[in-house]
Amino acid sequence: VTLLVLLGFIFTLNYYSTKPSALDGFAKCLSDNGAKFYGTFWCPHCQNQKALFGRAQRFLPYIECSTPDQRGQLQVCTDAKIEGYPTWEFADGSREAGEVPLEKLAEKTGCVLPSEK
């Protein structure tokens, strides 16, 4: 019985973690349209930004900037002159710093934000 419960739990967890979300297409579109999301794993605002996407965050054009020890910045972010987190960079070279609303991301990229999030 314990084995069946465990298998059921694993199946359910796998099902919900791979089930498409309403924002999957939007997150993919951001990447396809040249947006880049620079952040760090320790930044609470970066985590809040990712949380807006729910399961679709796996499709974000996310670029990690922190070294594993949290004491430095990775070269890709230094080269891009990233000074704060999160920072969004768009195909036209413009940037938005801080937590950016989904509506603003749609406006900056031309991506269609689904009506049901």
C-alpha positions in Angstrom: 0.0 0.0 0.0 2.8 2.4 0.9 4.5 1.7 -2.5 1.2 2.4 -4.3 0.8 5.7 -2.5 4.4 6.7 -3.2 4.0 5.8 -6.9 0.8 7.8 -7.1 2.5 10.8 -5.5 5.4 10.6 -8.0 3.0 10.3 -10.9 1.0 13.3 -9.8 4.0 15.4 -9.2 5.4 14.5 -12.6 2.1 15.2 -14.3 1.7 18.7 -12.8 5.3 19.7 -13.3 5.1 19.0 -17.0 1.5 20.1 -17.7 1.5 23.1 -20.0 0.7 26.4 -18.3 -1.2 29.4 -19.8 2.1 31.4 -19.9 4.3 28.9 -21.7 3.8 30.5 -25.1 4.3 34.0 -23.7 7.6 33.0 -22.0 8.8 31.4 -25.2 7.8 34.4 -27.2 9.9 36.7 -24.9 12.9 34.6 -25.8 12.1 34.3 -29.5 11.8 38.1 -29.6 15.2 38.8 -28.2 14.4 39.6 -24.6 16.9 38.6 -21.9 16.3 38.3 -18.2 19.4 38.8 -16.1 19.2 37.8 -12.4 20.7 35.9 -9.6 19.6 32.9 -7.6 19.8 34.8 -4.3 17.8 37.9 -5.4 14.3 38.0 -4.0 13.1 40.4 -6.7 14.3 37.9 -9.3 12.4 35.1 -7.6 9.3 37.3 -7.5 9.7 38.0 -11.3 10.0 34.2 -12.0 7.0 33.5 -9.8 4.8 35.7 -12.0 5.3 33.0 -14.7 4.6 30.0 -12.5 5.6 26.7 -14.3 6.3 28.7 -17.4 9.4 30.2 -15.8 11.4 27.2 -17.3 11.0 28.9 -20.7 12.2 32.3 -19.7 15.3 33.7 -21.3 17.0 33.8 -17.9 20.7 34.5 -17.6 22.3 33.7 -14.2 24.7 36.4 -13.1 26.0 35.3 -9.7 29.0 33.1 -9.0 28.1 30.1 -6.8 29.5 31.8 -3.7 27.4 34.9 -4.2 30.5 37.1 -4.1 31.0 37.9 -7.8 29.3 38.4 -11.1 29.7 36.0 -14.1 31.5 37.4 -17.1 28.4 37.3 -19.3 26.7 39.8 -17.1 29.9 41.9 -16.6 30.2 42.1 -20.4 26.5 43.1 -20.7 27.1 45.8 -18.0 24.4 44.5 -15.7 24.4 46.6 -12.5 21.2 45.4 -10.7 18.8 42.6 -10.6 16.6 41.8 -12.2 17.3 43.5 -15.4 15.4 42.9 -18.6 17.1 43.7 -21.9 15.1 43.9 -25.1 16.0 43.4 -28.8 16.0 47.2 -29.4 18.7 47.5 -26.7 16.4 49.1 -24.1 16.3 47.9 -20.6 13.9 47.7 -17.6 15.3 47.2 -14.1 13.4 45.7 -11.2 10.3 43.5 -11.3 8.6 44.2 -14.6 4.9 43.6 -14.9 3.8 41.0 -17.5 1.9 43.7 -19.4 5.1 45.8 -19.8 7.0 42.8 -21.1 4.2 42.2 -23.6 4.4 45.9 -24.7 8.2 45.8 -25.0 8.4 42.6 -27.0 5.1 42.5 -29.0 4.3 39.2 -27.4 0.6 38.5 -26.7 -0.2 38.1 -23.0 -2.9 35.4 -22.6 -6.0 36.8 -20.9 -6.1 33.9 -18.4 -2.9 33.7 -16.4 
